[in-house]
Amino acid sequence: MPPIIAIVGRPNVGKSTLFNRLTARRSALVSDIPGLTRDRREGEAEIAGHKLTLVDTAGLEKAASDSIAARMRAQSEAAIAGADLVLFVLDARDGVVPADAEFARIVRRSGRPVILVANKCEGRAGAGGFYEAYQLGLGEPIAISAEHGEGIGDLETALLAALDLKPLRKARGGRDTGAADTDAEGDGAVAKEVPIRLAIVGRPNSGKSTLVNALLGEERMITGPEPGLTRDAVATEFRWNGRAIQLFDTAGLRRKARIHELAEKLAASDAVRAIRFAEVVVLLIDAEHPFEHQDLTIGDLVAEEGRALVVAVNKWDLVPNKQKRLAELRSTLEERLAQVQGVPLVAVSALAGSGLDKLMSAVLRAYETWNRRVPTADLNRWLGEALERHAPPAAKGRRLKIRYITQPSTRPPTFVAFAPRAEALPQAYVRYLTNSLRAAFDLPGVPIRIKLRKGENPFAPRQR
């Protein structure tokens, strides 16, 4: 297991910027808004040939025990407790403030090895704060600029020394030292299992973070009655019945017209990016207010992006007459989300932890369907039967013909049909073919793409 490094400090000192710099990805939200990060975010960094797990944390703040800030602080303290090494980051331009001194004591009491990082040291403005950092009693500070990449090589060298790791290759673009990568070379190399990317999406306060915590079996995400607690689309890997899953908790998506604050705009864009990155999406709806307009808008977005979809109805423990209500919801789903027929509907209670096995079974089935490939011979047998049942309409007095169909790709299942006058085939007939194809080959709950191409005329003169 790779060593775990927690990045901690008070709000707005540049922890997420440093996280992005070390992981070489822009995965954490970055802004001048203090307290933008709320949940722990993990990422993989490779430093001098060693793989390390980095944990970005919320800013440490003094707060009342029942506040959001207190829950954020608890998550940061949990990250410190589980880390092999702590990077304590301060803003060199602000110097050492009382909050830095207080939280330095928390880090010292944890007993974890600590590296003191003085961020924003570019130019002369950070010189005074750099020297003030010595008074925290955490050793010699390392001057960096996470935004501009200055001092990162020195920080990486200190990281390896603190973890007692010898460089396998030069850091930051250096040449290999000659050490072999035993994981990737040799006849006995084992291919790493690729996890299924699963995103949990929905309106604010539908219980997404509570569901993620229930699936992970720990209080990993901040939860509470306040809407909009989650901001980053946080990815966490876990295993379900032996299958690797990369789980994305996302911010609640409201109508664009209602989003005014910059933090919510950033969170919403991150949630949409998570949908595009995911393979299967669970749309979580509130059983007390199901299938509101925004739920359907999110479902449309998932279908447009070509992701496999599962609908989960949360807070099911509060619903009376469950069987009747479930039948009503299934009927509403088929009617309101007709463009993706057969979407699985699963009743869950994230708070009570019920229905999780059924939900994950539906996710795994949806993933398998999303990756399904149909043999060309079977496709063309189906096409002949579909054309016999309902022939294409005539256009300008001439009957339209479809000669051949094949499946060039999956994820989602995508088919190409060849027709001499493909542009004249009406969309209503394409929908008929889509629904018939879905029923014939058991492809429920995933978008199906049918592309029409103009077939070659065998009697047309060939160009030489």
N, C-alpha and C positions, 0 to 999 in steps of 0.2 A: 504494500500500500504506500503511495507517495506521501512524503511528509506534508503536513498541513500548516499553512502560514496564515494567520489572521491579521488583517490590516485594520487597526483601530485608531481612534482619536476623536476629538470633538467635531461637531458639524462644520462642513465647508472648508476643511483643510486640504482637500485634494485626494481623499482615499480612493474614490471611484476612478479618478483620472490615473492614479498609480496602478490600480487594479487593471484597467484597460491597457496601460503601457506594458506591464509585465506579462499579461496574457496575450498581447499583440492582437487584441480584438476590442471593438467598441461595443461591448455587450452591456456594460453598466451605464445607466443614465448619468449624464454629467451636466451640471448647470450651476449658476451662481446662487441658486435658491438653497438656503441652508436646510438640512434635514430631508433632502430629496430621496436618499436611500433609506429604506425602512426595514427590509428583510435581509437576511444573510444571503449572499450570492456566492456560489462556488465557481471557480474556473481553473483550467489547467494551464500551467506555464512550463516551458522547457528552458532551463538555464544551464548552459554549459553541458548539455547532454543529459541532464537529470530532469525527470518530470516531477513537478511540485503542484500541490493543490492550494490555490489561493482562496481566501474567504474575505469578501468585501462586506463590511458591517455598517450599521447605522451609527451616526454620531453619538458619542457618550454625552448625556446631558443630565443635570439634576432635575428631578421632576416628581410630582405627586405620584403615589403608588398606583392610582387607578387611571393614570393618563396614558395617552398614546406614547409619549416620550419614555415613560417608565417601561412599557412593553418593548420598545426599541432597545432600550438599555439592557434589558434582560436577554434579548437576542445577542447583543454584542458580548455580554459577559459569558453566555453559553459558548460563543465562538472562541473566546479566550481560553475557556476551560478545556475545549477539545483540540486546541492547537499544539503543535510541536514547537512553534516559534511565533512570536508576536512582533509585528512592525508597528511601532507607536509613532504616528505621524502628527507633526505640528506645523503650523503656518509660520514660517520664519519672518514674514513681513509683519505679522501681529506680535511676534515675540511670545514669551511664555506668559499665559494668562492664568488666573486662579483655577479655571476648569482644567487646564493642562496638568497643573500640579496635583489636583485631586485625583484625576484619572490615572496619572502616573503611579500613584499609591495603589490603586486597584490592580494595575498590571504587575507591580512588584509583589503584591500579596499573592498573586496567582501562582508564583513560583515558576512561571514559564520563562525561557530565554527571551530576551528582548533586544531588538535593534531600534535605536532612536533615529527617526528620519526627519530632517528639517526640510520641508518642501517649500517651493516658491523661492528658491535661492538665486534665481537668475538676476543678474544685475547687482547693484549695491544695496537695494532696499532690504534684502534679507540678511545682510551681514550681522546686524545687531542681534536679531532673533536667533541666529545660528549659535552665537556665543552664549546667549542666555540659556540655551537648551541644556548646557552642562549642569545647571542647578537642579535639574529634575532627578539626578542621581541614577540615570539609566545608561551611563557610559558615554562614549564619544559619539556625537551625532554625525550622521552622514548627510551632506548637503546635496540636494537634488532639485531638479525642476521636472516634475512628472509630465507637465504639459509639453515642455520642449525637449524632453529626453536627456537633459543634462544630469550627469552623476549616476545614471542607471547602472553603468558598468561597475562602479565602486560598490553600489548597493548589492548587486548580484554576487560580487566577490565576498562581501560580508555575509550574505545569506548562506552561501556554501560553507563558509568557515563556521558559522554558528551551528549548522546542521551536521558538521564534520563530514562533508562530502568533498571528494576530490574532483576537479573538472575533468570531464571526459572529452570535451572539446572547448575551444575558445568561445567565450560569450560574445554576444552582439556581433554576429557576422564573421567571427574568426574562422580559420580553417580547422578541420578536424585534427585532433592530436594523434589519430591512428587507432583509438579505441573502437572496438566493434560494437555495433548495436545489436545485442543478442536477441532482442525481441523481434527485430525485423529481418535478420539475416540467418542463413543456414537452413539445412533441410528440415530441421526440427522446429522451425518457427511456427507459432500458433497464431492464426488470424484473430484479431480482436473482434468480439461480438459487437455488432452495431446496434445500439438501443433504438427502440421505437420512440419517435418524438411525439409526445402527447401533450396538447395544450388544453387547459381548462379555461373556458371563456364564458362571459355572461354579463348581465347588467350589474351595477354596483350593489353590494350587500345581498347577493344571491347565495353566498356561502362558499365561494371558490376556495379561499384560503383554508377554511375549515375542512373542506373536502380533501385538499392537498395534505393537510396535517393528518387526516384520518388514513389516507393511503400510505403515507410515510411512517405512520405509527409514532410520531413525535410532534411536539409543538414547534415546528420549523418556521412557520409563517405567522406574522402578527395577525390576530383576529380580534374582533370586537363589534359592537353594535353600530359604530360609526361607519357610514359609507365612504368608499374611496380610500381605505387604508393601504391597499397594495398599489404600488407605483411601478416598480420594475417588473418586467416579465422574468421571473426568477426560475432558472432551470435547476432541477435536482435529479440525480440518478438513483434508482432503486430497482429492486427485482420483485416481480410478481409471479409466483409459481415457476420460478426459474428463468423467466424471460426478462431481459434488461429493458428498462423503460427510462426515458429522459422526460421528466415531468415539468411542464411550464405552468406556473401560477401567474395569472395576468391581472392587470387592472380592470375594473369594471368599465364597460363601454356604454356611454350615454350618447344621446343625439348630439351631433356636432354643434347645433345651435345653442345647446346648453353648456358647452365647454368654453370657459372664459379664462381660467387661470393657466399660466404657462406650465405648471407642474402637471396638471391634468392633461394638457395637450401632449406633453412628452410621454406621459404614462399611456395614453390612448394610442399614440403612434407605436409605442413599444409593444402593446398588445396586438395590434394589427400585424406587426412584423413577426410576432410569435406564431400567429395563424399561418402566415406565409411560409414559415420555417417548419411548421409541424407536419406530421403525416396523418395523424388522427386528431380530431378536435372534439372535445366534450363540451356541448353547449348546456350550461347549467341554468335551469329556470326555477323560479320560486313557485312552489305548489300553491301558495296563497294568491299569487298574481301571475298565472301562467300565460305564455304566448302573447305578451304585450308586443307592441309594434317594434320595439328595439330588439326583442328576442328574435323576431323574424328577420329583421335587418341583418343581425349578426349571422343567422343561418344562411341568408342569401350570400353574404360575404364569403363564408366558408365554402359554399358551393361554387362560387365564381373562382375561388382560388384552387379548386380541384382537390380539396381535402376530404378524407373520409369523415363522416359525421355521426356522432352518437348524442342523443338528447337525454339528459338526466334531470329528473324532477326532484328537487331537494325539499327538505322539511316535510317529508312524506309522513312522519310520525304525527303531524298535526292535522292530517286529512281524515275526516270521517267518511264512512262508506267507500272504502278504498277501491273495490273492484269496479263499481259503477264509475267512479271518478277516473280511473285508469282508462276505461273504455272510451270515455268522453275525450280524454286528452289524446289518445291514439287517433281518434276520428279527426280531431282538430289539426293534429300534426299532418296527417295525410292531405287535408284540405288546404292548409295554409302554407305548407312547404312542398307543393306538388312537384316542383322541378327536381326533387331528389326523393323518389318514392322508396318506401321500405326502410326509412331511417329508424334504427332501434330506439325505443323509449324505455328507460329504466328508472324505476322509483328508488330513491335513496334518502337516507338521513345522514348527512355528514356529521352532525353533532353526536348522534347515537352510534355512528359507524355501521349502519345497516345498509344492505344492498350493494356493498362494495364488490363482492365476488361476481354478482351479475353484471355490474358495470364494467369491470375489467374483462370479463368474458366477451361482452359485446364489443369492447375496444379491440381485442385480439381478433375477433371474427371480422370486424370492419377493416382492420389492417390487411388480413388475408385476402378479403374481397378486393380491396384497393390495388393489390399486387397481382390479381388473377389474370392469366393469359388464356385466351380461347383459341383452340387450333383452327387454322384457316379452313380446313375441310368442313368442320362443324359449322363455322360461320356461314359458309356459302350454302350449305344445306338449309340452315335456318333462313337465309335470305330468300331462297326459292320458295319456301313455305310462306314467308311473310308477304311476298309479292303475289302469291296465289290467293291468299286470304283477302288482301286489299291492294289492288294494283295502283301504281302511281297515277295521278290525274293527267289529263291531256293538257298541253300548253300550245296555243295557237294551232289547234286542230291536230296536233301530233302527240302520240302517246310517249310519255317519258319512260326511259328504261334505266335500270341499275344493273350493271353487268357483273360486278365483282366487289367483294369486301374483304378486308384484311385488318389485323390488329398490329400496328407498328410499335405500340408502347403501352405500358401500364402506368399506374401512379399519377392520375386515375386511368382506368381503362379507356383507351383512345382507339377509334376505328376509322378507317378510311374507305369510303365507298366510291367506286368509279362509275360515272354516268356520262353519256355523251353531251347532255345539256344540263349539267349539274346546277347551274345558276337558276334554272327555271323550276327546280323542285321546291315546293312550298314548305315553310317551316312546320306547318301542321303535320305534314307527312313525315318529316324528320323526327318529330316528337313521337309519332306512331311507331317508327322504327326503333327509337330509343326505348320506349316502354316495352315493346315486344322483345327486344334484345335483353333488357333487364330481367324479364320474366323467364325467358328461355334458358338463360345461363346463370340464374340465381345471383344477381348483382345488386342486392338491396343496399340502400344507404350511402352509395358512393356516386359522385357525378360521373356521367358517361359522356364522352365527347365523340360525336360522329362528324367527320369532316368529309366534304364532298369534293371530288376532283373530276375534272373533265377527262374522260377516257379518250385514248387515241382512236381516230377514225382509220380503220385498216385500208379503206379505199382511197384515202387522201394521198396525193402525190408526195413522195418523200424528197426532202431537200438533200442534195448531194454536196 
